[in-house]
Structures are given as C-alpha cells and as structure tokens.
C-alpha cells in the first residue's frame, strides 16, 4: 500500500486542513478556526441563548474550557490540535454528543456526525489504489470502509450532511501550499458507496465544499477570496446556480439551521464585517460589524458563531447577535489557540 503522505501533506500544514476547517483571520499567519454543521428539518430558534446553568469541560491536551448547556443549539463534536513544530494535526472526536473526547493520532481526519451516530475517519494509506474513508456506527459498533478517489488523488473529509446520512469529501491534490481540487465525492452511509463528481470549472484552487441549503446538492466557495461567486451544483457535479458578489465564507457551514439564510464576510471586506443573505434570492438581508477575528458560522437563525482574539494570546468563541454584540461564550482558550480548530454541529431536536 502506497503512502498518501505526499499527496495530502499540504492539507495537514495549512488551515484548510480537512473537514469543516478554515482560516479565521485574513492575514497569512496561522489562526484558529470554527465550523458548524446542521441537521435537516431544524427550526429557527428565537428563544434566548442560554446564559445560566452552564457546564464546563476542559478539553484534553489543551488549556481550553468548553462552556455548554443542554439547551444549546450547537454542540462541539470534534476539535483538532496542531503541533507547532511539525505542523501536523491530531483529531479529537467526541464519543457521543455529550460524551468524552477521544484522540485519533493515526488518521488524517476523524469527524463525528451531527447526530452523534457515525464517526468518519480517513487512514494514511491508499488501499488497493484508492483513498478510503472508514465509517463507525457508534450505536452498533460496526465499522466499514468505502473507496473514494483513485490514486494519486486524495479525498479529505469535508463535512457531514445535516441528517448525518451522507459525507462530503474534497477530491484533489496538493499544488504548492494550496489544495487543488478536482471536484467532490458524496458518500452514502446506507448504500456504502461514494459518488465522485469531477467538476469542469475554473478557480478550484483552494476551494471548499458544503452541502447546500436543501441537503441535496453541493456548494463551492473559497474561505480566502474577498469577492467571489457562490456556486451551486447537483450531486453529479452539474452547476445549477450562481450567486455573484459574495465574500469569504465557510462553505461547509454556510447556511443557517433552516437553510433560509447564508452568511459571508461582506464582499471586499475582512473578518468582522458580516453580510447575511436570503438563500432563495441571493439578496442581502442585513450587514453588521462585530469583534470577530475570523469567519462566522451559525448558532441559530438569529445568531452567528465566531472566534475573537481579546489579546495576550487568548482566544475565545462567542455567540454574536445581528447587532454585532457578544451574547455568550462557548469556548475560552488562554494559550495555544492559534494551533486549535473546532467543529460545532447542530444536533437534531
């Protein structure tokens, strides 16, 4: 079995490493990241964000404290730590939505599904000439492997679908210090098959993918381009829609829990300038400034989530309202936040 280290080394050394991970600041230096996935059928939550009765969890291997409530709309399901010397990442996936975090040092990625049922891991070797993803059913304990891209292409874990039944992979290879995508693959857990879609598109260098607002297609977007078009594709890779003139965003955590809205940096501007759009029409609904030091994802349809950098090496993740005001702290990282990435999911309710 040939090693895939050379093919995916770039993924492990820059902040677009695997799954739902993105650079959260606009400078070229390292920065912490946050991303979220949602579940199908979620309804907007207009109830207050919980600020009392909060529990605290110290994350293994870090100085970070997770602050959470059973009533939260999001749940931390996976986090990643980068060795500052080797620049390699290690994944810590939660054993369940409320369980302990387990270290997975021997795989490229390990990501828990939004419903907490499945764990997706990707090994560091080609198997029979293919990159593969392993799926573990946390309920039954069954584990099975699914072939994805053919060598020398790799397919890293990008995001789970909202219902936790499908997995989206970013297919491509390293191109200098960037990832050169050739398309995406969708893994169906029930059929145990992967459908690989090669895109006949330009501007796929550094592109990320996410499931669309209906969870049936795929969107493509850059997390660094300050002005770009949001592209929609069907599951076979045919482009079906284009929304021009949006800013940088996290493709795999782009849409609000209902799918009715999406958020990017305002076109041409840097982090801390948020534009919220109507998904159906692409029209801008509102824009606001915030203390965010990186790109925003969603808490519910009325609040976003982002990293802030208060200074002194301290990083925090906050829930932010549409006035730009912090409402609640989700995570505090006194030290080492520049070498940490996180994935928040929206559990089914």
PyMOL commands that set and color helices and strands:
alter all, ss='L'
color gray80, all
select helices_A, chain A and resi 5-13+251-253+337-339
alter helices_A, ss='H'
color red, helices_A
select strands_A, chain A and resi 33-37+55-58+64-68+75-82+89-94+101-104+109-112+118-122+130-137+143-150+154-160+166-175+178-188+193-198+207-211+218-222+228-233+239-246+261-265+273-278+284-289+297-300+303-311+314-321+326-333+340-345
alter strands_A, ss='S'
color yellow, strands_A
deselect
rebuild
show_as cartoon
